[in-house]
Amino acid sequence: AALIRFKVSDFHNERRDVQIVFLNNGYSINFITKHVEQLFQDFHISNWKSNLNQNTYDKMREEIIEHDQQHQEMKIKQR
């Protein structure tokens, strides 16, 4: 969601939609929460439920985009 959403509010809406899809496909709320929290930990965002403002989200989004680009480059090199 962070790769395609520019506004933090859109990101939160997308995140909720994805969580609903996971719930509807039989994943537990604990599983979903654990992985969402891990995402924020991986990108150094603590207390994301109350502290994710647009500025913090922009920084996290930049890190995610950079991480994704590096991952894509590695996949290309492995071919």
PDB file of N, CA, C and O in Angstrom, chain B, residues numbered from 101:
ATOM      1  N   ALA B 101       0.819  -1.192   0.000  1.00  0.00           N
ATOM      2  CA  ALA B 101       0.000   0.000   0.000  1.00  0.00           C
ATOM      3  C   ALA B 101       0.865   1.258   0.000  1.00  0.00           C
ATOM      4  O   ALA B 101       0.507   2.261  -0.618  1.00  0.00           O
ATOM      5  N   ALA B 102       1.990   1.204   0.687  1.00  0.00           N
ATOM      6  CA  ALA B 102       2.848   2.391   0.762  1.00  0.00           C
ATOM      7  C   ALA B 102       3.492   2.718  -0.574  1.00  0.00           C
ATOM      8  O   ALA B 102       3.874   3.863  -0.814  1.00  0.00           O
ATOM      9  N   LEU B 103       3.618   1.729  -1.443  1.00  0.00           N
ATOM     10  CA  LEU B 103       4.202   1.989  -2.752  1.00  0.00           C
ATOM     11  C   LEU B 103       3.278   2.804  -3.642  1.00  0.00           C
ATOM     12  O   LEU B 103       3.746   3.503  -4.540  1.00  0.00           O
ATOM     13  N   ILE B 104       1.976   2.725  -3.406  1.00  0.00           N
ATOM     14  CA  ILE B 104       1.029   3.396  -4.299  1.00  0.00           C
ATOM     15  C   ILE B 104       0.212   4.493  -3.628  1.00  0.00           C
ATOM     16  O   ILE B 104      -0.488   5.236  -4.317  1.00  0.00           O
ATOM     17  N   ARG B 105       0.280   4.615  -2.332  1.00  0.00           N
ATOM     18  CA  ARG B 105      -0.514   5.619  -1.614  1.00  0.00           C
ATOM     19  C   ARG B 105       0.376   6.759  -1.142  1.00  0.00           C
ATOM     20  O   ARG B 105       1.359   6.539  -0.435  1.00  0.00           O
ATOM     21  N   PHE B 106       0.023   7.979  -1.539  1.00  0.00           N
ATOM     22  CA  PHE B 106       0.816   9.151  -1.176  1.00  0.00           C
ATOM     23  C   PHE B 106       0.393   9.749   0.159  1.00  0.00           C
ATOM     24  O   PHE B 106       1.225  10.292   0.885  1.00  0.00           O
ATOM     25  N   LYS B 107      -0.882   9.656   0.487  1.00  0.00           N
ATOM     26  CA  LYS B 107      -1.381  10.256   1.722  1.00  0.00           C
ATOM     27  C   LYS B 107      -1.508   9.196   2.810  1.00  0.00           C
ATOM     28  O   LYS B 107      -1.916   8.066   2.544  1.00  0.00           O
ATOM     29  N   VAL B 108      -1.160   9.565   4.018  1.00  0.00           N
ATOM     30  CA  VAL B 108      -1.213   8.631   5.134  1.00  0.00           C
ATOM     31  C   VAL B 108      -2.640   8.127   5.357  1.00  0.00           C
ATOM     32  O   VAL B 108      -2.830   6.966   5.718  1.00  0.00           O
ATOM     33  N   SER B 109      -3.627   8.969   5.151  1.00  0.00           N
ATOM     34  CA  SER B 109      -5.019   8.530   5.333  1.00  0.00           C
ATOM     35  C   SER B 109      -5.391   7.457   4.311  1.00  0.00           C
ATOM     36  O   SER B 109      -6.097   6.505   4.644  1.00  0.00           O
ATOM     37  N   ASP B 110      -4.922   7.601   3.073  1.00  0.00           N
ATOM     38  CA  ASP B 110      -5.175   6.577   2.052  1.00  0.00           C
ATOM     39  C   ASP B 110      -4.470   5.270   2.404  1.00  0.00           C
ATOM     40  O   ASP B 110      -5.008   4.183   2.194  1.00  0.00           O
ATOM     41  N   PHE B 111      -3.262   5.394   2.941  1.00  0.00           N
ATOM     42  CA  PHE B 111      -2.521   4.210   3.369  1.00  0.00           C
ATOM     43  C   PHE B 111      -3.290   3.455   4.445  1.00  0.00           C
ATOM     44  O   PHE B 111      -3.430   2.235   4.369  1.00  0.00           O
ATOM     45  N   HIS B 112      -3.789   4.177   5.449  1.00  0.00           N
ATOM     46  CA  HIS B 112      -4.541   3.526   6.526  1.00  0.00           C
ATOM     47  C   HIS B 112      -5.802   2.850   5.984  1.00  0.00           C
ATOM     48  O   HIS B 112      -6.142   1.747   6.410  1.00  0.00           O
ATOM     49  N   ASN B 113      -6.486   3.494   5.063  1.00  0.00           N
ATOM     50  CA  ASN B 113      -7.679   2.876   4.468  1.00  0.00           C
ATOM     51  C   ASN B 113      -7.318   1.604   3.713  1.00  0.00           C
ATOM     52  O   ASN B 113      -8.014   0.595   3.825  1.00  0.00           O
ATOM     53  N   GLU B 114      -6.242   1.646   2.953  1.00  0.00           N
ATOM     54  CA  GLU B 114      -5.792   0.466   2.207  1.00  0.00           C
ATOM     55  C   GLU B 114      -5.371  -0.650   3.162  1.00  0.00           C
ATOM     56  O   GLU B 114      -5.677  -1.821   2.938  1.00  0.00           O
ATOM     57  N   ARG B 115      -4.667  -0.272   4.226  1.00  0.00           N
ATOM     58  CA  ARG B 115      -4.230  -1.261   5.217  1.00  0.00           C
ATOM     59  C   ARG B 115      -5.437  -1.956   5.835  1.00  0.00           C
ATOM     60  O   ARG B 115      -5.435  -3.176   6.001  1.00  0.00           O
ATOM     61  N   ARG B 116      -6.463  -1.188   6.176  1.00  0.00           N
ATOM     62  CA  ARG B 116      -7.684  -1.782   6.748  1.00  0.00           C
ATOM     63  C   ARG B 116      -8.361  -2.714   5.748  1.00  0.00           C
ATOM     64  O   ARG B 116      -8.833  -3.790   6.115  1.00  0.00           O
ATOM     65  N   ASP B 117      -8.406  -2.298   4.487  1.00  0.00           N
ATOM     66  CA  ASP B 117      -9.012  -3.150   3.456  1.00  0.00           C
ATOM     67  C   ASP B 117      -8.262  -4.469   3.313  1.00  0.00           C
ATOM     68  O   ASP B 117      -8.875  -5.529   3.186  1.00  0.00           O
ATOM     69  N   VAL B 118      -6.947  -4.401   3.336  1.00  0.00           N
ATOM     70  CA  VAL B 118      -6.129  -5.616   3.234  1.00  0.00           C
ATOM     71  C   VAL B 118      -6.361  -6.505   4.451  1.00  0.00           C
ATOM     72  O   VAL B 118      -6.450  -7.726   4.321  1.00  0.00           O
ATOM     73  N   GLN B 119      -6.457  -5.903   5.624  1.00  0.00           N
ATOM     74  CA  GLN B 119      -6.715  -6.685   6.830  1.00  0.00           C
ATOM     75  C   GLN B 119      -8.058  -7.405   6.735  1.00  0.00           C
ATOM     76  O   GLN B 119      -8.169  -8.558   7.151  1.00  0.00           O
ATOM     77  N   ILE B 120      -9.058  -6.753   6.206  1.00  0.00           N
ATOM     78  CA  ILE B 120     -10.377  -7.378   6.046  1.00  0.00           C
ATOM     79  C   ILE B 120     -10.291  -8.558   5.094  1.00  0.00           C
ATOM     80  O   ILE B 120     -10.892  -9.603   5.344  1.00  0.00           O
ATOM     81  N   VAL B 121      -9.549  -8.402   4.006  1.00  0.00           N
ATOM     82  CA  VAL B 121      -9.371  -9.512   3.058  1.00  0.00           C
ATOM     83  C   VAL B 121      -8.709 -10.696   3.759  1.00  0.00           C
ATOM     84  O   VAL B 121      -9.133 -11.838   3.585  1.00  0.00           O
ATOM     85  N   PHE B 122      -7.676 -10.427   4.547  1.00  0.00           N
ATOM     86  CA  PHE B 122      -7.005 -11.506   5.273  1.00  0.00           C
ATOM     87  C   PHE B 122      -7.957 -12.179   6.260  1.00  0.00           C
ATOM     88  O   PHE B 122      -7.979 -13.406   6.359  1.00  0.00           O
ATOM     89  N   LEU B 123      -8.737 -11.393   6.984  1.00  0.00           N
ATOM     90  CA  LEU B 123      -9.717 -11.965   7.919  1.00  0.00           C
ATOM     91  C   LEU B 123     -10.728 -12.834   7.184  1.00  0.00           C
ATOM     92  O   LEU B 123     -11.064 -13.924   7.646  1.00  0.00           O
ATOM     93  N   ASN B 124     -11.210 -12.358   6.050  1.00  0.00           N
ATOM     94  CA  ASN B 124     -12.185 -13.113   5.266  1.00  0.00           C
ATOM     95  C   ASN B 124     -11.603 -14.395   4.683  1.00  0.00           C
ATOM     96  O   ASN B 124     -12.343 -15.308   4.317  1.00  0.00           O
ATOM     97  N   ASN B 125     -10.284 -14.461   4.598  1.00  0.00           N
ATOM     98  CA  ASN B 125      -9.623 -15.656   4.084  1.00  0.00           C
ATOM     99  C   ASN B 125      -9.094 -16.554   5.196  1.00  0.00           C
ATOM    100  O   ASN B 125      -8.279 -17.443   4.950  1.00  0.00           O
ATOM    101  N   GLY B 126      -9.558 -16.319   6.414  1.00  0.00           N
ATOM    102  CA  GLY B 126      -9.280 -17.239   7.507  1.00  0.00           C
ATOM    103  C   GLY B 126      -8.072 -16.939   8.366  1.00  0.00           C
ATOM    104  O   GLY B 126      -7.762 -17.719   9.267  1.00  0.00           O
ATOM    105  N   TYR B 127      -7.381 -15.846   8.126  1.00  0.00           N
ATOM    106  CA  TYR B 127      -6.243 -15.502   8.968  1.00  0.00           C
ATOM    107  C   TYR B 127      -6.745 -14.896  10.273  1.00  0.00           C
ATOM    108  O   TYR B 127      -7.746 -14.179  10.293  1.00  0.00           O
ATOM    109  N   SER B 128      -6.046 -15.189  11.351  1.00  0.00           N
ATOM    110  CA  SER B 128      -6.458 -14.665  12.656  1.00  0.00           C
ATOM    111  C   SER B 128      -6.043 -13.204  12.791  1.00  0.00           C
ATOM    112  O   SER B 128      -5.110 -12.743  12.133  1.00  0.00           O
ATOM    113  N   ILE B 129      -6.750 -12.493  13.652  1.00  0.00           N
ATOM    114  CA  ILE B 129      -6.408 -11.095  13.912  1.00  0.00           C
ATOM    115  C   ILE B 129      -5.018 -10.992  14.527  1.00  0.00           C
ATOM    116  O   ILE B 129      -4.308 -10.015  14.289  1.00  0.00           O
ATOM    117  N   ASN B 130      -4.622 -11.990  15.316  1.00  0.00           N
ATOM    118  CA  ASN B 130      -3.277 -11.987  15.906  1.00  0.00           C
ATOM    119  C   ASN B 130      -2.204 -12.090  14.827  1.00  0.00           C
ATOM    120  O   ASN B 130      -1.193 -11.390  14.888  1.00  0.00           O
ATOM    121  N   PHE B 131      -2.418 -12.959  13.839  1.00  0.00           N
ATOM    122  CA  PHE B 131      -1.479 -13.109  12.726  1.00  0.00           C
ATOM    123  C   PHE B 131      -1.342 -11.788  11.972  1.00  0.00           C
ATOM    124  O   PHE B 131      -0.234 -11.341  11.677  1.00  0.00           O
ATOM    125  N   ILE B 132      -2.468 -11.180  11.669  1.00  0.00           N
ATOM    126  CA  ILE B 132      -2.479  -9.929  10.909  1.00  0.00           C
ATOM    127  C   ILE B 132      -1.793  -8.819  11.699  1.00  0.00           C
ATOM    128  O   ILE B 132      -0.945  -8.107  11.163  1.00  0.00           O
ATOM    129  N   THR B 133      -2.153  -8.673  12.959  1.00  0.00           N
ATOM    130  CA  THR B 133      -1.573  -7.629  13.805  1.00  0.00           C
ATOM    131  C   THR B 133      -0.065  -7.796  13.923  1.00  0.00           C
ATOM    132  O   THR B 133       0.682  -6.820  13.844  1.00  0.00           O
ATOM    133  N   LYS B 134       0.378  -9.029  14.111  1.00  0.00           N
ATOM    134  CA  LYS B 134       1.812  -9.311  14.236  1.00  0.00           C
ATOM    135  C   LYS B 134       2.566  -8.847  12.988  1.00  0.00           C
ATOM    136  O   LYS B 134       3.627  -8.232  13.098  1.00  0.00           O
ATOM    137  N   HIS B 135       2.030  -9.134  11.821  1.00  0.00           N
ATOM    138  CA  HIS B 135       2.723  -8.777  10.588  1.00  0.00           C
ATOM    139  C   HIS B 135       2.645  -7.278  10.281  1.00  0.00           C
ATOM    140  O   HIS B 135       3.589  -6.710   9.731  1.00  0.00           O
ATOM    141  N   VAL B 136       1.551  -6.649  10.626  1.00  0.00           N
ATOM    142  CA  VAL B 136       1.456  -5.196  10.453  1.00  0.00           C
ATOM    143  C   VAL B 136       2.462  -4.510  11.377  1.00  0.00           C
ATOM    144  O   VAL B 136       3.174  -3.597  10.959  1.00  0.00           O
ATOM    145  N   GLU B 137       2.517  -4.949  12.620  1.00  0.00           N
ATOM    146  CA  GLU B 137       3.469  -4.363  13.567  1.00  0.00           C
ATOM    147  C   GLU B 137       4.905  -4.602  13.122  1.00  0.00           C
ATOM    148  O   GLU B 137       5.761  -3.734  13.296  1.00  0.00           O
ATOM    149  N   GLN B 138       5.176  -5.778  12.545  1.00  0.00           N
ATOM    150  CA  GLN B 138       6.522  -6.079  12.060  1.00  0.00           C
ATOM    151  C   GLN B 138       6.921  -5.139  10.927  1.00  0.00           C
ATOM    152  O   GLN B 138       8.071  -4.706  10.852  1.00  0.00           O
ATOM    153  N   LEU B 139       5.979  -4.827  10.054  1.00  0.00           N
ATOM    154  CA  LEU B 139       6.253  -3.877   8.969  1.00  0.00           C
ATOM    155  C   LEU B 139       6.717  -2.544   9.537  1.00  0.00           C
ATOM    156  O   LEU B 139       7.721  -1.988   9.092  1.00  0.00           O
ATOM    157  N   PHE B 140       5.990  -2.037  10.511  1.00  0.00           N
ATOM    158  CA  PHE B 140       6.350  -0.742  11.086  1.00  0.00           C
ATOM    159  C   PHE B 140       7.671  -0.817  11.843  1.00  0.00           C
ATOM    160  O   PHE B 140       8.450   0.136  11.813  1.00  0.00           O
ATOM    161  N   GLN B 141       7.933  -1.920  12.513  1.00  0.00           N
ATOM    162  CA  GLN B 141       9.217  -2.080  13.194  1.00  0.00           C
ATOM    163  C   GLN B 141      10.362  -2.110  12.186  1.00  0.00           C
ATOM    164  O   GLN B 141      11.410  -1.504  12.408  1.00  0.00           O
ATOM    165  N   ASP B 142      10.154  -2.822  11.076  1.00  0.00           N
ATOM    166  CA  ASP B 142      11.198  -2.916  10.053  1.00  0.00           C
ATOM    167  C   ASP B 142      11.588  -1.548   9.510  1.00  0.00           C
ATOM    168  O   ASP B 142      12.728  -1.340   9.095  1.00  0.00           O
ATOM    169  N   PHE B 143      10.649  -0.625   9.515  1.00  0.00           N
ATOM    170  CA  PHE B 143      10.914   0.711   8.988  1.00  0.00           C
ATOM    171  C   PHE B 143      10.940   1.773  10.091  1.00  0.00           C
ATOM    172  O   PHE B 143      10.712   2.957   9.844  1.00  0.00           O
ATOM    173  N   HIS B 144      11.223   1.316  11.311  1.00  0.00           N
ATOM    174  CA  HIS B 144      11.545   2.185  12.452  1.00  0.00           C
ATOM    175  C   HIS B 144      10.417   3.136  12.846  1.00  0.00           C
ATOM    176  O   HIS B 144      10.665   4.295  13.180  1.00  0.00           O
ATOM    177  N   ILE B 145       9.188   2.647  12.805  1.00  0.00           N
ATOM    178  CA  ILE B 145       8.043   3.452  13.226  1.00  0.00           C
ATOM    179  C   ILE B 145       7.481   2.831  14.502  1.00  0.00           C
ATOM    180  O   ILE B 145       6.908   1.741  14.477  1.00  0.00           O
ATOM    181  N   SER B 146       7.653   3.538  15.613  1.00  0.00           N
ATOM    182  CA  SER B 146       7.089   3.050  16.866  1.00  0.00           C
ATOM    183  C   SER B 146       5.771   3.770  17.131  1.00  0.00           C
ATOM    184  O   SER B 146       5.562   4.899  16.687  1.00  0.00           O
ATOM    185  N   ASN B 147       4.912   3.117  17.842  1.00  0.00           N
ATOM    186  CA  ASN B 147       3.622   3.692  18.219  1.00  0.00           C
ATOM    187  C   ASN B 147       2.850   4.196  16.999  1.00  0.00           C
ATOM    188  O   ASN B 147       2.301   5.298  17.013  1.00  0.00           O
ATOM    189  N   TRP B 148       2.814   3.386  15.954  1.00  0.00           N
ATOM    190  CA  TRP B 148       2.220   3.793  14.681  1.00  0.00           C
ATOM    191  C   TRP B 148       0.723   4.044  14.755  1.00  0.00           C
ATOM    192  O   TRP B 148       0.188   4.802  13.946  1.00  0.00           O
ATOM    193  N   LYS B 149       0.037   3.427  15.703  1.00  0.00           N
ATOM    194  CA  LYS B 149      -1.416   3.609  15.778  1.00  0.00           C
ATOM    195  C   LYS B 149      -1.790   5.053  16.093  1.00  0.00           C
ATOM    196  O   LYS B 149      -2.824   5.540  15.637  1.00  0.00           O
ATOM    197  N   SER B 150      -0.959   5.736  16.866  1.00  0.00           N
ATOM    198  CA  SER B 150      -1.286   7.117  17.228  1.00  0.00           C
ATOM    199  C   SER B 150      -0.262   8.131  16.727  1.00  0.00           C
ATOM    200  O   SER B 150      -0.475   9.338  16.843  1.00  0.00           O
ATOM    201  N   ASN B 151       0.847   7.647  16.170  1.00  0.00           N
ATOM    202  CA  ASN B 151       1.947   8.554  15.865  1.00  0.00           C
ATOM    203  C   ASN B 151       2.305   8.610  14.381  1.00  0.00           C
ATOM    204  O   ASN B 151       3.331   9.195  14.033  1.00  0.00           O
ATOM    205  N   LEU B 152       1.504   8.030  13.499  1.00  0.00           N
ATOM    206  CA  LEU B 152       1.856   8.027  12.086  1.00  0.00           C
ATOM    207  C   LEU B 152       1.212   9.223  11.394  1.00  0.00           C
ATOM    208  O   LEU B 152       0.086   9.146  10.901  1.00  0.00           O
ATOM    209  N   ASN B 153       1.953  10.331  11.369  1.00  0.00           N
ATOM    210  CA  ASN B 153       1.468  11.521  10.676  1.00  0.00           C
ATOM    211  C   ASN B 153       2.025  11.530   9.249  1.00  0.00           C
ATOM    212  O   ASN B 153       2.771  10.628   8.871  1.00  0.00           O
ATOM    213  N   GLN B 154       1.672  12.527   8.473  1.00  0.00           N
ATOM    214  CA  GLN B 154       2.085  12.559   7.065  1.00  0.00           C
ATOM    215  C   GLN B 154       3.598  12.611   6.921  1.00  0.00           C
ATOM    216  O   GLN B 154       4.156  11.953   6.043  1.00  0.00           O
ATOM    217  N   ASN B 155       4.271  13.381   7.768  1.00  0.00           N
ATOM    218  CA  ASN B 155       5.723  13.496   7.688  1.00  0.00           C
ATOM    219  C   ASN B 155       6.404  12.158   7.972  1.00  0.00           C
ATOM    220  O   ASN B 155       7.300  11.746   7.236  1.00  0.00           O
ATOM    221  N   THR B 156       5.983  11.488   9.026  1.00  0.00           N
ATOM    222  CA  THR B 156       6.547  10.186   9.373  1.00  0.00           C
ATOM    223  C   THR B 156       6.248   9.172   8.281  1.00  0.00           C
ATOM    224  O   THR B 156       7.107   8.368   7.919  1.00  0.00           O
ATOM    225  N   TYR B 157       5.035   9.210   7.760  1.00  0.00           N
ATOM    226  CA  TYR B 157       4.654   8.303   6.681  1.00  0.00           C
ATOM    227  C   TYR B 157       5.500   8.540   5.435  1.00  0.00           C
ATOM    228  O   TYR B 157       5.921   7.584   4.783  1.00  0.00           O
ATOM    229  N   ASP B 158       5.753   9.799   5.099  1.00  0.00           N
ATOM    230  CA  ASP B 158       6.578  10.109   3.926  1.00  0.00           C
ATOM    231  C   ASP B 158       7.968   9.497   4.061  1.00  0.00           C
ATOM    232  O   ASP B 158       8.502   8.940   3.102  1.00  0.00           O
ATOM    233  N   LYS B 159       8.550   9.601   5.247  1.00  0.00           N
ATOM    234  CA  LYS B 159       9.877   9.020   5.480  1.00  0.00           C
ATOM    235  C   LYS B 159       9.826   7.503   5.367  1.00  0.00           C
ATOM    236  O   LYS B 159      10.694   6.899   4.738  1.00  0.00           O
ATOM    237  N   MET B 160       8.813   6.882   5.973  1.00  0.00           N
ATOM    238  CA  MET B 160       8.669   5.434   5.893  1.00  0.00           C
ATOM    239  C   MET B 160       8.477   5.007   4.443  1.00  0.00           C
ATOM    240  O   MET B 160       9.064   4.023   3.994  1.00  0.00           O
ATOM    241  N   ARG B 161       7.663   5.742   3.726  1.00  0.00           N
ATOM    242  CA  ARG B 161       7.373   5.417   2.327  1.00  0.00           C
ATOM    243  C   ARG B 161       8.646   5.474   1.481  1.00  0.00           C
ATOM    244  O   ARG B 161       8.865   4.611   0.630  1.00  0.00           O
ATOM    245  N   GLU B 162       9.479   6.481   1.710  1.00  0.00           N
ATOM    246  CA  GLU B 162      10.759   6.573   0.995  1.00  0.00           C
ATOM    247  C   GLU B 162      11.618   5.345   1.261  1.00  0.00           C
ATOM    248  O   GLU B 162      12.221   4.799   0.337  1.00  0.00           O
ATOM    249  N   GLU B 163      11.679   4.908   2.514  1.00  0.00           N
ATOM    250  CA  GLU B 163      12.457   3.719   2.858  1.00  0.00           C
ATOM    251  C   GLU B 163      11.884   2.476   2.184  1.00  0.00           C
ATOM    252  O   GLU B 163      12.638   1.635   1.693  1.00  0.00           O
ATOM    253  N   ILE B 164      10.575   2.356   2.158  1.00  0.00           N
ATOM    254  CA  ILE B 164       9.935   1.199   1.533  1.00  0.00           C
ATOM    255  C   ILE B 164      10.210   1.185   0.034  1.00  0.00           C
ATOM    256  O   ILE B 164      10.506   0.132  -0.530  1.00  0.00           O
ATOM    257  N   ILE B 165      10.117   2.330  -0.607  1.00  0.00           N
ATOM    258  CA  ILE B 165      10.385   2.409  -2.048  1.00  0.00           C
ATOM    259  C   ILE B 165      11.833   2.040  -2.332  1.00  0.00           C
ATOM    260  O   ILE B 165      12.110   1.297  -3.274  1.00  0.00           O
ATOM    261  N   GLU B 166      12.756   2.549  -1.530  1.00  0.00           N
ATOM    262  CA  GLU B 166      14.172   2.219  -1.705  1.00  0.00           C
ATOM    263  C   GLU B 166      14.404   0.723  -1.504  1.00  0.00           C
ATOM    264  O   GLU B 166      15.120   0.093  -2.282  1.00  0.00           O
ATOM    265  N   HIS B 167      13.807   0.168  -0.479  1.00  0.00           N
ATOM    266  CA  HIS B 167      13.933  -1.268  -0.211  1.00  0.00           C
ATOM    267  C   HIS B 167      13.382  -2.081  -1.385  1.00  0.00           C
ATOM    268  O   HIS B 167      13.996  -3.061  -1.806  1.00  0.00           O
ATOM    269  N   ASP B 168      12.240  -1.679  -1.905  1.00  0.00           N
ATOM    270  CA  ASP B 168      11.625  -2.384  -3.030  1.00  0.00           C
ATOM    271  C   ASP B 168      12.508  -2.302  -4.272  1.00  0.00           C
ATOM    272  O   ASP B 168      12.661  -3.294  -4.985  1.00  0.00           O
ATOM    273  N   GLN B 169      13.083  -1.148  -4.535  1.00  0.00           N
ATOM    274  CA  GLN B 169      13.960  -0.994  -5.697  1.00  0.00           C
ATOM    275  C   GLN B 169      15.191  -1.887  -5.577  1.00  0.00           C
ATOM    276  O   GLN B 169      15.607  -2.508  -6.555  1.00  0.00           O
ATOM    277  N   GLN B 170      15.768  -1.952  -4.392  1.00  0.00           N
ATOM    278  CA  GLN B 170      16.924  -2.817  -4.175  1.00  0.00           C
ATOM    279  C   GLN B 170      16.548  -4.277  -4.375  1.00  0.00           C
ATOM    280  O   GLN B 170      17.311  -5.045  -4.961  1.00  0.00           O
ATOM    281  N   HIS B 171      15.387  -4.657  -3.896  1.00  0.00           N
ATOM    282  CA  HIS B 171      14.911  -6.031  -4.053  1.00  0.00           C
ATOM    283  C   HIS B 171      14.711  -6.360  -5.535  1.00  0.00           C
ATOM    284  O   HIS B 171      15.087  -7.442  -5.986  1.00  0.00           O
ATOM    285  N   GLN B 172      14.129  -5.441  -6.283  1.00  0.00           N
ATOM    286  CA  GLN B 172      13.913  -5.656  -7.718  1.00  0.00           C
ATOM    287  C   GLN B 172      15.247  -5.775  -8.460  1.00  0.00           C
ATOM    288  O   GLN B 172      15.383  -6.614  -9.350  1.00  0.00           O
ATOM    289  N   GLU B 173      16.220  -4.953  -8.105  1.00  0.00           N
ATOM    290  CA  GLU B 173      17.540  -5.017  -8.732  1.00  0.00           C
ATOM    291  C   GLU B 173      18.211  -6.354  -8.455  1.00  0.00           C
ATOM    292  O   GLU B 173      18.846  -6.922  -9.343  1.00  0.00           O
ATOM    293  N   MET B 174      18.080  -6.863  -7.237  1.00  0.00           N
ATOM    294  CA  MET B 174      18.657  -8.163  -6.896  1.00  0.00           C
ATOM    295  C   MET B 174      18.011  -9.269  -7.715  1.00  0.00           C
ATOM    296  O   MET B 174      18.702 -10.176  -8.181  1.00  0.00           O
ATOM    297  N   LYS B 175      16.704  -9.208  -7.897  1.00  0.00           N
ATOM    298  CA  LYS B 175      16.006 -10.214  -8.688  1.00  0.00           C
ATOM    299  C   LYS B 175      16.482 -10.201 -10.139  1.00  0.00           C
ATOM    300  O   LYS B 175      16.630 -11.256 -10.756  1.00  0.00           O
ATOM    301  N   ILE B 176      16.718  -9.018 -10.679  1.00  0.00           N
ATOM    302  CA  ILE B 176      17.188  -8.906 -12.059  1.00  0.00           C
ATOM    303  C   ILE B 176      18.591  -9.487 -12.190  1.00  0.00           C
ATOM    304  O   ILE B 176      18.884 -10.179 -13.165  1.00  0.00           O
ATOM    305  N   LYS B 177      19.455  -9.217 -11.226  1.00  0.00           N
ATOM    306  CA  LYS B 177      20.827  -9.726 -11.264  1.00  0.00           C
ATOM    307  C   LYS B 177      20.870 -11.241 -11.151  1.00  0.00           C
ATOM    308  O   LYS B 177      21.796 -11.871 -11.664  1.00  0.00           O
ATOM    309  N   GLN B 178      19.890 -11.834 -10.493  1.00  0.00           N
ATOM    310  CA  GLN B 178      19.866 -13.282 -10.303  1.00  0.00           C
ATOM    311  C   GLN B 178      19.420 -14.027 -11.554  1.00  0.00           C
ATOM    312  O   GLN B 178      19.532 -15.252 -11.609  1.00  0.00           O
ATOM    313  N   ARG B 179      18.932 -13.336 -12.532  1.00  0.00           N
ATOM    314  CA  ARG B 179      18.469 -13.992 -13.764  1.00  0.00           C
ATOM    315  C   ARG B 179      19.594 -14.435 -14.626  1.00  0.00           C
ATOM    316  O   ARG B 179      19.366 -15.002 -15.694  1.00  0.00           O
TER     317      ARG B 179
END
